[in-house]
Every structure is written in structure tokens, then in C-alpha cells.
Amino acid sequence: MAMLADTIAKDLITALKAHDDVRLRTLRMVRAAFQNAAIADRLRGELSDDAELAVLKREAKKRREAAAIFRTGGREDLAANEDAELAVLVIYLPLELSEAEVRAAVVQVLADPTLAGERSFGTVMKAAMMELRGRADAALVSRVVKECIG
């Protein structure tokens, strides 16, 4: 098992013993998402650490969006469930960079001599996302790149 999946499996057993329903439900959902991703990628066995992290980020994003939709619809009870699941998922996600750190990375990418001739949004965004791989939200990076270019 990869490191993240191993940690989640151990925490799932702990949640089961502690009768922590929210944590148990969320960790079971994550393990199922890992298995579904492995099946979708036609992998035998386990996902890489990067693939597991991508699955975890996708699940967290689903919870954020669902909570916002439930709040818009006036269903605070369902939004609270999604927030509780999101709180469990956030424990396993790495800390994201602040806007200042993202801005510094984008400025560094713009200073790269290989991008001297090409300052288009797509080129800079691709280079910035490669630099910040998994450590920053793409929407934040996009906004910062637009501000720095334009």
C-alpha cells in the first residue's frame, strides 16, 4: 500500500473501534474512491502517492461544492454533513501555499529565461502549475498569473 492509503486504513480501524461515524463513513468513501481510481486506470493493486493525493483532492472539492450547493438551497443540515466530511479529508491533504507564496513562485516562473519570448497565459500557467504541483489551488494560481501578466 502507498503511504497515504496505509495511513487511511489504520485510521479507519481506529474510527471503527471508537464508533466515530463521520470519520468512518468518510474514510470508507476515500478507500472506495482509491479503488475506483485504480480500476479506472487499469492498475493492479495500488495507486501511486500522487494519484492518491489527486483522488483525495477531488473528493475534498466535491465536499466543498456540495456544501455550497446545500447552503444555497437552504439545507444547512446537509451542508453540515459535507463540512464534517471535509474536515476529515483536510487532515490528509498537504497544506496549500498562501497567495504570497504563489505570487513569488509565479514571479520566479516569469523570470525564467526559457519563457522570455512566450508570455501567453497558457504557457505561464502550465509552467507555474508544474512548479507548484499539488501545493496550490489552480484557481488561485490562475488569478495570480492573470494579475502578473496583465
C-alpha positions, 0 to 999 in steps of 0.5 A, a space after each residue: 500500500 502507498 503511504 497515504 492509503 496505509 495511513 487511511 486504513 489504520 485510521 479507519 480501524 481506529 474510527 471503527 473501534 471508537 464508533 466515530 461515524 463521520 470519520 468512518 463513513 468518510 474514510 470508507 468513501 476515500 478507500 472506495 474512491 482509491 479503488 475506483 481510481 485504480 480500476 479506472 486506470 487499469 492498475 493492479 493493486 495500488 495507486 501511486 502517492 500522487 494519484 492518491 493525493 489527486 483522488 483525495 483532492 477531488 473528493 475534498 472539492 466535491 465536499 466543498 461544492 456540495 456544501 455550497 450547493 446545500 447552503 444555497 438551497 437552504 439545507 444547512 443540515 446537509 451542508 453540515 454533513 459535507 463540512 464534517 466530511 471535509 474536515 476529515 479529508 483536510 487532515 490528509 491533504 498537504 497544506 496549500 501555499 498562501 497567495 504570497 507564496 504563489 505570487 513569488 513562485 509565479 514571479 520566479 516562473 516569469 523570470 525564467 529565461 526559457 519563457 522570455 519570448 512566450 508570455 501567453 497565459 497558457 504557457 505561464 500557467 502550465 509552467 507555474 502549475 508544474 512548479 507548484 504541483 499539488 501545493 496550490 489551488 489552480 484557481 488561485 494560481 490562475 488569478 495570480 498569473 492573470 494579475 502578473 501578466 496583465 
